[in-house]
């Protein structure tokens, strides 16, 4: 069965370190998204991609970057981790326009 | 831009009670509308969807009707169970492929 997987599921890192969260989907979807989930804010879009070599900033993109070198993967990099980036991160993918998105299980990141 | 507003929680109900979670949206054109559910410690799962006006999405006893005249997509269930305890998110997808989410409503169902 097709799926979308995130790794690691849990990560603790120190302030200032570079961190990369992986997202891999086997749906062959063109569209991939990164969200963060925080109490009181719901889900906020960080970055998204509509295809290989395409990346776009979402509403909370400062301090994050993504690259899309193939259809399956959209890694999220925190250039210099900050305590404000402690959150749960979700990756999602979708196919055709206006279709539903499928979500990974999430990565809980703690920056100490 | 597109936006979704859903009722703030938390919502606490007794088993077999009727559930309504309100959701209204602002969007240009004709978006698709969704309800997602998140169980503790898990990712979001699609609960139901509707792609055009007057469509009714349904799944697991939950229903929502796409009302363009009131720009609403309220979630309802006639008789909730303890296992329905979760966080529910209303979302829309408009002209771009991006999903826009409401802030979520936490539901707790007591036996």
Interface residues (C-beta under 8 A of the other chain):
Chain A: X31 X33 X35 X40 X41 X42 X43 X45 X48 X50 X58 X90 X92 X94 X97 X98 X99 X100 X101 X102 X103 X104 X105 X106
Chain B: X31 X32 X34 X36 X42 X43 X44 X45 X46 X49 X51 X89 X93 X94 X95 X97 X98 X99 X101 X102 X103 X104
